[in-house]
Amino acid sequence: MTARWSERQLAMLREIGVQHFWPVSPEAEPAAPAVRQAMGPVSVQALAPAAVEQVAAAQARSVTGALPAGAATPGSPPAVAPAPARQEAPRSDPPRPDSPRSARPGAAPAPEARPAVVLGPRPAGIDTMTWPALREAVASCQACTLCEKRGQTVFGVGHPQAHWMIVGDPPTEEEDRQGEPFVGRSGQLLDRMLQAVGLGRAEAAPEKQPFIANVIKCRPPGNRNPLPEEVAQCEPYLLRQVQLVQPKVILAMGRFAVDSLLKSSEPIGKLRGKVHAYAGVPVIVTYHPAYLLRNPAHKAMSWDDLCLAREVLAASSRPA
């Protein structure tokens, strides 16, 4: 068999549930860049100029085989054949599985009572803090009322100079209990997804071990949706984490992570397949593992997103 993927990689893909969407026979298996053709052209405006040329040229080669006469010069978006029909991505994420809005499936959700938010001062000098100082500031933070109900803060885990950074939605009850992001079933699925692209929490090298964090560091009571004020109060902590890690690509998982990083209310389905940016770092949008557990058919889309993130990282790592 001359398939592109090893048996170990195929087993990983089967683990995350994409075996029905990712062909494994030699005749049907596409090269990884061909995933982009199914998704349409990649937007690379957020990358550095050298990376723009590399990603655009790679797109053109993967879609057309070679640049035809009269094609756009390197650095401009390649001409792409019409994308084949594929399953439409949902226009928006459903409520989190343990959110009060999902208590009555099929019924119109009742308006949520907006809790009172008392905002306090954040610690001074967050933008210059070292890792130990930042961790201590997060652990003792009382900048909003979320501090009153939390068990402990969820600071984040991973390599402090990781090439990949994963940013997820607010902590759940189990994450609050353990003080670690992405635990339980969602964490198990995330681990399998990362393994499929050669990453792991137990790896030692910065190119193999990602840094994983939540968009806010405290669990909203009852796992309710975070309020805009709460997200805004916590954003300086996340920004400082990005500045300290200096990742080469950020994977934004879930509605609230995307809202905070991109300041966009567009549905995730519309933001996927493009290269965005946060603090100068390329950002790839994808679904949260909790969403994928409820909608396993969309795991194939998240695999596409992982492939795109890997391509962007490879392009940014090449010498200019």
N, C-alpha and C positions, 0 to 999 in steps of 0.2 A: 504494500500500500504506500502511495506517495503523497498522502495527505499532508497539508501544511502543519497541522497541529500534532503534537506528540500524544500518546495515549494518556499521559498524566494531565495534559491540558484539556483533552476532551472529557476526561472524568470530572475535572473541575467545572467545565461548562455544564455537564449534566447535573452536577450538584446544585448549581444556581438556577436550573430549570430552563435552559435555553436549547435543549437538544432538539426540540421540534421546530426551532426557528433558525438554527445555525447548521447548515448542511455539513455533513462529515464525510461524504463519499468523495473520492478523487475527482469525479466528474462534476459534482455540484459545488464543491468547496471553493469559495472565492478567496482571493488575497485580501488581507485586512483592509487596504485602502478602498476596495470596492464597496465596503460598507458605506462609505461617504456618498457613492453614487445613489444608493437607495435613500439616503437622507437629503440629497440635494447638495449644492455647493456650500463649502465651509466659509464662514465669515472670519477673516483673520485680521480685521482692522485693529484689534487690541494688541497684536503682537508687535515686537520690535521690527524695524524695517527688514533686517536680514532674515528674521523668521518668517516674515510675510512672503518673501521671495521663495523660501524653501518650501513652505506649506503649499503655496499656490502652484509651484512647479510640480510638487508631488501629486497634487490633485489632478493637474492636467495630464500627467503621465498615467495615473491610475484610471482615469475616465476615458481618455482618448487613445492611450497607448503611446502617442508621440504628438508633439505640437504640429498641426498641419500648417501648410503655407498660409500666411496671412493671419495666423493666430496672434492673440495678445502677447505682448512681450512679458518676460518674467517680472513678477510683482503685481500684475493685474489679474483679476479674477478669470479663471479659465472658462471657455465655453463648455457647457455641459449638456449632454443629451437629456431629453425629458426623463424625469425619474419614474421608475416603474411604480405602479399602484401598490400601496401597502396600507396596512391597517392604520386608521386615523388615531392619533394620540388624543387622549381626553383633553378637554379644554381647560380643566382645572382639577386640582387634587380634591378628593373627598375629605371630609373632616377626619382628624386623627381618630384611630379606632376607639380610644378611651375618652374622646371629647364628649361633653354633654350634648353637642349637636348631633351625635350619631346614636343617641339613645333610642330613637324610634325609627328604624329603617323604613323608608318608603314614605314617611310623613314629612310634611313641610316643616323645616326646623323653626322652632320658636325663637324670637329674638333673644339673644343672651343679655342678661343684666350686666351692665358694665361696672366692674368693681371700682371702688375708689382707689386711686393711686396717689400715694404721697411720695414725692420725689425728694431725696436728700442729696447732699453734696457727694460727688465722687472723690476718691483720693487724688491729691495733686500730683502732677508729674508722671501720669501713666505713660505718656509718649517717650519717656526716657528710662523706664524701669527695666531692670535685668530680670531674668527668669525667676530667681528667688523672690525678688520684691514684688513682681507681678502676681505670683502665686499667693503670696501673703495678702496682697491687696484684694484679690478676688475672694479669698477665704473669709476676710473680715468685712466685706462690702455690705453696706446698708443704704445703698443709693436709691432703693425702691422697696416697696412693701413685700416683694418676693422673699426677702431675707427672713421674714417673720414665720414662714411656713416651711422653709426648706429643712431637709435633714442635714445636708452638706452641699457645698458647691461642687460643680462638675467642671474642673479646670481644663482637662484635656490630657491626652496621652500620646506618646510617640517620640520620634527622633527630633531633637531641637533644631536640626538643620535639614529636615526632610525635603526631598524633591517634590513629594505629593503632600497636599494638605486636604483633608476631608472636613467639611463643615456641614453639620447636621442641624435638625430642628431642636427645639428646647428639650431639656432633660425630661425623661419619664420618671415614674415612681421608682422603678428598679435602678435607673441610672442615679437618681438622688440617693438611693440606699447604698449603692456601691461606690459612688463618687467617681464613676468612669463612664465615658460616652459609649453609646452603641453596645449595650449588653442585652441579654435575653435573646429572643428569636431574631429580632432585627440585627443584633450584633453578630449572631451566627451567620446570617445571610450576608452581611457586609464582609465578614471574614472570607467567605467562599468567593465572593465577587472579587475581592482584592487578590486572593490566591490565583484566580484565573488570569491576572495580568502580572503575576510574579511578585506580589507584595504581601506583607504579613506583619502583624503587630510584634511578633517575636524576632523578626529579622534585626540584624545589627547595623547594616549599612544604611546611610541616608537615602540612597536610591531605592532601597527595598522596604524600609519601614516608614510608613506615612505618619504625619502628625494629625490626630483626630480631635476635633473640638465641636462643641455645640455653639449655636449662634448666641445664646444667652447661657449664663452659668448657674442659674437657679431654676428649679422646677416650678412652673405655675401651679397653684393649688388645684387639685382634682384633674391635673393634666389639661386644664383649659388652655385655649389659645393665648399666647402672650399678647399684651397690649403694645401698641406702637411706642408708648413712653418707656415701657420696660425694655424693649429691644434697643431703643435709642440710648438709654442709660448704660447698657451693657456693651454697646458697640466699641467704645474705646479699648476695652480689654481684648476683644477679638482682633481689632486692628493692630494692637501692639503684638499680639501673638503672630500675626502675619509678618509684621516687620522683623521680629526676632527669628522666625523660621526661615524667611525668604524662600518660600517654595517656588518651584518652577511651574506648577499648575495647581489650581484649586478645584476640587470637585464639590459643587454645592448641591446638597441632597435635601430636597424637600422645600415646601412652599415658603416657610419662614426664613430659612437660610437664604433662599433666592431673593426674597423681598429685601432682606437686610443688606446683602452684598451688592445687589444690582439696583436697588431702589426702583424696582419695577413691579407692577401688579399684573403684568402679562402672564397668562397661563404657562405652566412649565412646558406643555406641549409645543408652544410657540417659541420658547427660548432655547429648546434643545437643538443640537446640531450646529450651533454657532459658537464662536469664541468671543466671550465677553471679557471684562477686566475688572479687577478690584485692587486698589493700591498698586497699580502697575503690573499685577500678576494675571496671567490668563485664567479665566474661569469657565468651566464646563458645567452646564446645568443637567441634573438628572433627578430621577424619582428617589424618594426615601425608601429604604428597605421595608419599613412598616407598610408603605403603600404597595410595594411589590408583593408582600405576603398576602394582601387582599386582592391583588390584581396580577396573578402570576403570568398572564399572557404578555404583560408589558416588561417582563425581564429581558426580552430580546432587545427592547429599546435601550434599556440601561446598559446592556452589553455594547451596543453601538456607541453609547456615550463614553464608556470606559476606553473603547478603541480610539475615539477621537481625542480623549485626554492623553492617551499614550502617544499618539501622533504629534500632538502639540508639544509635549514634553521633549520628544525626540528632535523636533525641529528647533526648539529653543536651545538644545544642548549641542547642536552642530556648530562648528566654528564658522564665522561669517566669511 
